[in-house]
Amino acid sequence: MTKDQKNEVIELLKGKFSQYNNFYITDTESLTVEQVGKLRRACFNKNVEMKVAKNTLIKKALEQIDAERYTGVYEALNNVTALMFSENPKEPAMILSTFRKESNGDKPVLKAAFINGDVYSGDNQLKALTQIKTKNELIGEVIGLLQSPAKRVLSALLHNAEKKGEAAVAE
């Protein structure tokens, strides 16, 4: 790879890291070409971008953006690395989890995940990452909680109005 090609890859990666607040670092070394193709299709279907790059180029791209912010990610940059970029912090975890179930294996390995500024290191974090709430799920819960008291108040008012109506009819 020439210096210009390396610089192109670094610039491409910088764009992806700047575009997305969430990315996963996985080890796809032990996967067959067919399995990698299947994983790429699963990512494409869920609007997750998957990129394979050399660890040194990934590190240079992260350092050029903000070396301090990504410090916890650097130790995960070893072996074969595939990056998964997503707007939804939960989606790559769901893809990895589903892929593992369908292939009856424990690959690809999650090396690290960077979610909205927090680093989750190690494959043991995958289950927790499948259970995090997305922004829309949290908004839905808050709306549900806000609507709940209003529904109770309206229900009580209607119930009281019905009783008053029944009482007025009885007189």
LUMROLUM-621796 format. One line per 5 residues: number of its first residue (from 1); their letters; for each residue x, y, z of N, C-alpha, C. Coordinates in nm, 3 decimals. Layout:
N
NUM) a) X:Y:Z:X:Y:Z:X:Y:Z  ...
This chain:
171
1) mtkdq) 0.085:-0.118:0.000:0.000:0.000:0.000:0.089:0.124:0.000  0.061:0.215:-0.093:0.142:0.338:-0.100:0.099:0.436:0.009  0.183:0.535:0.030:0.153:0.636:0.132:0.023:0.710:0.099  0.001:0.738:-0.030:-0.122:0.806:-0.071:-0.245:0.719:-0.044  -0.233:0.590:-0.071:-0.345:0.498:-0.044:-0.375:0.491:0.106
6) knevi) -0.270:0.488:0.186:-0.288:0.486:0.332:-0.357:0.613:0.378  -0.315:0.727:0.323:-0.377:0.854:0.360:-0.524:0.859:0.319  -0.557:0.799:0.205:-0.697:0.791:0.161:-0.780:0.711:0.260  -0.727:0.597:0.304:-0.798:0.512:0.400:-0.816:0.587:0.532  -0.711:0.655:0.577:-0.720:0.731:0.702:-0.828:0.839:0.691
11) ellkg) -0.831:0.910:0.580:-0.933:1.014:0.561:-1.074:0.955:0.557  -1.088:0.841:0.490:-1.218:0.774:0.485:-1.262:0.734:0.627  -1.170:0.677:0.703:-1.203:0.635:0.840:-1.235:0.756:0.929  -1.160:0.863:0.914:-1.188:0.984:0.991:-1.330:1.033:0.963  -1.370:1.026:0.837:-1.507:1.066:0.801:-1.610:0.979:0.871
16) kfsqy) -1.587:0.848:0.874:-1.681:0.755:0.939:-1.685:0.778:1.089  -1.567:0.794:1.152:-1.564:0.816:1.297:-1.630:0.948:1.334  -1.619:1.047:1.247:-1.683:1.178:1.273:-1.834:1.171:1.249  -1.874:1.089:1.153:-2.016:1.077:1.117:-2.096:1.001:1.223  -2.036:0.899:1.282:-2.108:0.811:1.373:-2.058:0.826:1.517
21) nnfyi) -2.150:0.831:1.613:-2.115:0.833:1.754:-2.094:0.691:1.809  -2.128:0.592:1.728:-2.121:0.453:1.772:-2.045:0.370:1.671  -1.950:0.291:1.721:-1.885:0.194:1.635:-1.838:0.076:1.718  -1.835:-0.038:1.652:-1.792:-0.162:1.716:-1.663:-0.208:1.647  -1.574:-0.266:1.727:-1.450:-0.323:1.675:-1.460:-0.473:1.696
26) tdtes) -1.457:-0.548:1.586:-1.472:-0.693:1.596:-1.354:-0.764:1.532  -1.336:-0.888:1.571:-1.231:-0.974:1.515:-1.298:-1.076:1.425  -1.275:-1.064:1.296:-1.338:-1.155:1.199:-1.238:-1.254:1.141  -1.122:-1.268:1.206:-1.013:-1.349:1.153:-1.053:-1.494:1.125  -1.129:-1.556:1.212:-1.159:-1.698:1.197:-1.283:-1.726:1.111
31) ltveq) -1.341:-1.622:1.053:-1.458:-1.642:0.968:-1.417:-1.678:0.826  -1.498:-1.761:0.762:-1.475:-1.794:0.622:-1.520:-1.677:0.535  -1.480:-1.679:0.410:-1.521:-1.574:0.316:-1.674:-1.570:0.306  -1.735:-1.688:0.305:-1.881:-1.697:0.298:-1.946:-1.634:0.421  -1.890:-1.661:0.539:-1.944:-1.604:0.663:-1.928:-1.452:0.666
36) vgklr) -1.815:-1.403:0.619:-1.794:-1.257:0.616:-1.896:-1.194:0.521  -1.921:-1.259:0.409:-2.023:-1.209:0.315:-2.160:-1.204:0.379  -2.193:-1.308:0.453:-2.322:-1.314:0.522:-2.332:-1.203:0.627  -2.223:-1.180:0.700:-2.219:-1.074:0.801:-2.235:-0.937:0.735  -2.169:-0.916:0.623:-2.181:-0.789:0.551:-2.325:-0.765:0.505
41) racfn) -2.391:-0.870:0.455:-2.530:-0.858:0.411:-2.621:-0.823:0.530  -2.596:-0.888:0.643:-2.677:-0.859:0.763:-2.658:-0.713:0.804  -2.537:-0.664:0.797:-2.510:-0.524:0.830:-2.581:-0.431:0.731  -2.569:-0.461:0.603:-2.631:-0.378:0.500:-2.783:-0.371:0.522  -2.845:-0.484:0.554:-2.990:-0.488:0.574:-3.036:-0.408:0.695
46) knvem) -2.945:-0.384:0.790:-2.980:-0.310:0.912:-2.918:-0.171:0.916  -2.874:-0.121:0.801:-2.812:0.012:0.791:-2.689:0.028:0.880  -2.609:-0.076:0.889:-2.484:-0.073:0.962:-2.372:-0.083:0.858  -2.277:0.010:0.863:-2.165:0.007:0.769:-2.053:-0.076:0.829  -2.002:-0.170:0.750:-1.892:-0.254:0.795:-1.770:-0.225:0.710
51) kvakn) -1.659:-0.194:0.775:-1.533:-0.164:0.706:-1.422:-0.247:0.769  -1.335:-0.301:0.685:-1.216:-0.372:0.733:-1.097:-0.282:0.700  -1.010:-0.263:0.800:-0.893:-0.177:0.779:-0.779:-0.225:0.868  -0.660:-0.180:0.833:-0.542:-0.214:0.914:-0.550:-0.138:1.046  -0.508:-0.206:1.151:-0.515:-0.147:1.285:-0.436:-0.017:1.296
56) tlikk) -0.320:-0.011:1.234:-0.239:0.111:1.242:-0.310:0.229:1.177  -0.382:0.204:1.068:-0.454:0.312:1.000:-0.575:0.356:1.082  -0.641:0.260:1.146:-0.755:0.294:1.233:-0.706:0.382:1.347  -0.595:0.342:1.409:-0.541:0.418:1.522:-0.501:0.559:1.478  -0.436:0.571:1.364:-0.395:0.704:1.314:-0.517:0.792:1.289
61) aleqi) -0.623:0.734:1.232:-0.745:0.812:1.206:-0.805:0.861:1.338  -0.813:0.773:1.437:-0.870:0.812:1.567:-0.783:0.918:1.635  -0.651:0.901:1.629:-0.561:0.998:1.692:-0.570:1.135:1.626  -0.590:1.137:1.495:-0.600:1.265:1.425:-0.729:1.338:1.458  -0.833:1.263:1.495:-0.960:1.326:1.533:-0.951:1.377:1.676
66) daery) -0.920:1.286:1.770:-0.911:1.322:1.912:-0.845:1.206:1.987  -0.715:1.214:2.002:-0.636:1.104:2.061:-0.685:1.068:2.201  -0.722:1.166:2.282:-0.766:1.142:2.420:-0.900:1.069:2.425  -0.992:1.112:2.343:-1.129:1.058:2.347:-1.133:0.907:2.320  -1.047:0.860:2.233:-1.051:0.719:2.191:-0.945:0.632:2.258
71) tgvye) -0.881:0.680:2.364:-0.775:0.607:2.432:-0.814:0.464:2.468  -0.933:0.442:2.518:-0.977:0.310:2.561:-0.996:0.210:2.448  -0.993:0.257:2.324:-1.017:0.172:2.208:-0.887:0.112:2.153  -0.776:0.179:2.175:-0.650:0.141:2.110:-0.607:-0.002:2.140  -0.625:-0.048:2.263:-0.579:-0.184:2.296:-0.659:-0.293:2.224
76) alnnv) -0.775:-0.259:2.170:-0.856:-0.356:2.096:-0.810:-0.369:1.951  -0.719:-0.284:1.910:-0.673:-0.285:1.771:-0.560:-0.386:1.751  -0.598:-0.511:1.734:-0.504:-0.619:1.708:-0.573:-0.725:1.623  -0.495:-0.814:1.564:-0.547:-0.917:1.474:-0.625:-0.853:1.359  -0.716:-0.928:1.299:-0.797:-0.875:1.189:-0.911:-0.793:1.249
81) talmf) -0.927:-0.672:1.203:-1.028:-0.583:1.261:-1.132:-0.542:1.157  -1.256:-0.563:1.194:-1.369:-0.513:1.115:-1.441:-0.411:1.202  -1.469:-0.296:1.144:-1.542:-0.190:1.215:-1.687:-0.192:1.171  -1.777:-0.170:1.265:-1.920:-0.163:1.235:-1.969:-0.027:1.284  -2.016:0.056:1.191:-2.064:0.190:1.222:-2.216:0.193:1.216
86) senpk) -2.278:0.259:1.315:-2.424:0.265:1.317:-2.474:0.387:1.393  -2.587:0.441:1.347:-2.655:0.547:1.422:-2.718:0.488:1.548  -2.767:0.367:1.535:-2.832:0.296:1.645:-2.725:0.219:1.723  -2.701:0.252:1.850:-2.593:0.188:1.924:-2.616:0.039:1.951  -2.738:-0.004:1.940:-2.774:-0.142:1.972:-2.765:-0.236:1.851
91) epami) -2.782:-0.182:1.733:-2.796:-0.265:1.613:-2.676:-0.355:1.584  -2.550:-0.306:1.590:-2.438:-0.398:1.566:-2.434:-0.514:1.666  -2.467:-0.487:1.791:-2.470:-0.594:1.892:-2.575:-0.697:1.857  -2.690:-0.652:1.810:-2.796:-0.745:1.770:-2.752:-0.828:1.649  -2.684:-0.766:1.555:-2.635:-0.837:1.437:-2.535:-0.945:1.478
96) lstfr) -2.439:-0.908:1.562:-2.338:-1.005:1.608:-2.403:-1.120:1.683  -2.494:-1.086:1.771:-2.562:-1.188:1.852:-2.642:-1.285:1.764  -2.719:-1.230:1.671:-2.799:-1.312:1.580:-2.709:-1.397:1.491  -2.601:-1.339:1.441:-2.508:-1.411:1.356:-2.450:-1.531:1.430  -2.414:-1.510:1.555:-2.359:-1.620:1.636:-2.461:-1.731:1.656
101) kesng) -2.584:-1.693:1.686:-2.688:-1.795:1.707:-2.710:-1.877:1.581  -2.718:-1.809:1.467:-2.743:-1.877:1.340:-2.628:-1.968:1.298  -2.505:-1.931:1.336:-2.390:-2.012:1.297:-2.343:-2.105:1.409  -2.417:-2.106:1.519:-2.384:-2.189:1.635:-2.238:-2.174:1.677  -2.193:-2.049:1.683:-2.054:-2.024:1.720:-2.039:-1.904:1.810
106) dkpvl) -1.915:-1.869:1.837:-1.888:-1.752:1.920:-1.804:-1.649:1.842  -1.818:-1.652:1.712:-1.747:-1.560:1.624:-1.848:-1.481:1.542  -1.823:-1.361:1.506:-1.704:-1.281:1.532:-1.697:-1.235:1.677  -1.576:-1.210:1.722:-1.553:-1.168:1.860:-1.562:-1.016:1.869  -1.634:-0.970:1.970:-1.640:-0.826:1.996:-1.516:-0.787:2.075
111) kaafi) -1.435:-0.701:2.016:-1.314:-0.656:2.086:-1.344:-0.532:2.170  -1.426:-0.442:2.114:-1.463:-0.320:2.187:-1.578:-0.253:2.114  -1.647:-0.167:2.187:-1.753:-0.085:2.128:-1.739:0.056:2.184  -1.758:0.153:2.099:-1.754:0.294:2.139:-1.895:0.347:2.119  -1.965:0.369:2.230:-2.105:0.412:2.226:-2.118:0.550:2.292
116) ngdvy) -2.147:0.649:2.210:-2.168:0.786:2.260:-2.061:0.830:2.361  -1.936:0.800:2.332:-1.826:0.844:2.419:-1.782:0.744:2.523  -1.855:0.635:2.542:-1.817:0.533:2.638:-1.759:0.412:2.566  -1.656:0.352:2.626:-1.591:0.235:2.567:-1.633:0.111:2.644  -1.677:0.009:2.571:-1.713:-0.121:2.627:-1.610:-0.220:2.572
121) sgdnq) -1.523:-0.271:2.659:-1.415:-0.358:2.614:-1.445:-0.504:2.642  -1.419:-0.587:2.543:-1.428:-0.731:2.561:-1.557:-0.792:2.510  -1.545:-0.918:2.473:-1.658:-0.992:2.419:-1.769:-1.013:2.522  -1.732:-1.009:2.651:-1.832:-1.029:2.757:-1.932:-0.912:2.765  -1.908:-0.804:2.692:-1.998:-0.688:2.693:-2.112:-0.702:2.590
126) lkalt) -2.103:-0.802:2.502:-2.200:-0.812:2.393:-2.343:-0.822:2.443  -2.368:-0.907:2.543:-2.504:-0.924:2.592:-2.559:-0.792:2.648  -2.478:-0.721:2.723:-2.521:-0.592:2.779:-2.552:-0.492:2.667  -2.473:-0.495:2.561:-2.495:-0.402:2.449:-2.623:-0.434:2.372  -2.667:-0.560:2.373:-2.792:-0.594:2.306:-2.912:-0.543:2.385
131) qiktk) -2.890:-0.508:2.510:-3.001:-0.466:2.595:-3.007:-0.316:2.620  -2.912:-0.240:2.564:-2.919:-0.096:2.585:-3.038:-0.039:2.508  -3.089:0.068:2.559:-3.205:0.132:2.497:-3.160:0.233:2.393  -3.229:0.234:2.281:-3.200:0.333:2.179:-3.267:0.465:2.219  -3.230:0.570:2.154:-3.287:0.701:2.182:-3.439:0.698:2.165
136) nelig) -3.486:0.636:2.058:-3.631:0.630:2.033:-3.703:0.546:2.139  -3.639:0.437:2.185:-3.701:0.355:2.291:-3.712:0.436:2.420  -3.607:0.513:2.452:-3.612:0.595:2.574:-3.718:0.704:2.563  -3.726:0.768:2.448:-3.829:0.871:2.427:-3.968:0.810:2.443  -3.989:0.691:2.385:-4.117:0.623:2.398:-4.153:0.593:2.542
141) evigl) -4.054:0.550:2.620:-4.079:0.521:2.761:-4.116:0.648:2.837  -4.043:0.757:2.810:-4.072:0.884:2.878:-4.212:0.932:2.842  -4.248:0.924:2.715:-4.382:0.965:2.673:-4.488:0.879:2.741  -4.462:0.750:2.747:-4.556:0.659:2.815:-4.572:0.695:2.961  -4.459:0.728:3.027:-4.466:0.766:3.168:-4.540:0.898:3.186
146) lqspa) -4.519:0.991:3.094:-4.587:1.120:3.102:-4.737:1.107:3.075  -4.773:1.017:2.985:-4.913:0.999:2.950:-4.989:0.924:3.059  -4.922:0.839:3.129:-4.987:0.755:3.229:-5.063:0.836:3.334  -5.000:0.935:3.401:-5.076:1.013:3.499:-5.193:1.089:3.436  -5.174:1.140:3.315:-5.281:1.213:3.249:-5.400:1.120:3.222
151) krvls) -5.371:0.997:3.181:-5.478:0.901:3.155:-5.555:0.870:3.284  -5.481:0.857:3.394:-5.548:0.830:3.522:-5.639:0.945:3.563  -5.590:1.068:3.545:-5.669:1.186:3.581:-5.795:1.193:3.494  -5.779:1.172:3.364:-5.894:1.175:3.274:-5.993:1.064:3.308  -5.940:0.948:3.339:-6.026:0.835:3.375:-6.104:0.867:3.502
156) allhn) -6.036:0.924:3.601:-6.103:0.959:3.726:-6.210:1.066:3.702  -6.178:1.166:3.620:-6.275:1.272:3.590:-6.397:1.215:3.518  -6.375:1.129:3.421:-6.486:1.067:3.349:-6.570:0.980:3.442  -6.501:0.905:3.529:-6.571:0.819:3.624:-6.659:0.903:3.717  -6.604:1.015:3.767:-6.681:1.104:3.854:-6.797:1.168:3.779
161) aekkg) -6.774:1.207:3.654:-6.879:1.268:3.574:-6.992:1.168:3.551  -6.957:1.043:3.526:-7.058:0.939:3.506:-7.141:0.918:3.633  -7.073:0.919:3.749:-7.146:0.900:3.875:-7.241:1.018:3.900  -7.194:1.138:3.869:-7.278:1.256:3.888:-7.397:1.250:3.793  -7.372:1.203:3.670:-7.480:1.189:3.573:-7.581:1.086:3.621
166) eaava) -7.534:0.975:3.678:-7.622:0.870:3.729:-7.704:0.924:3.847  -7.637:1.004:3.932:-7.704:1.061:4.048:-7.811:1.160:4.004  -7.782:1.239:3.901:-7.879:1.338:3.853:-7.999:1.267:3.791  -7.977:1.156:3.724:-8.088:1.081:3.663:-8.174:1.018:3.773  -8.111:0.973:3.881:-8.183:0.908:3.989:-8.274:1.007:4.063
171) e) -8.238:1.134:4.065:-8.319:1.233:4.135:-8.437:1.264:4.053
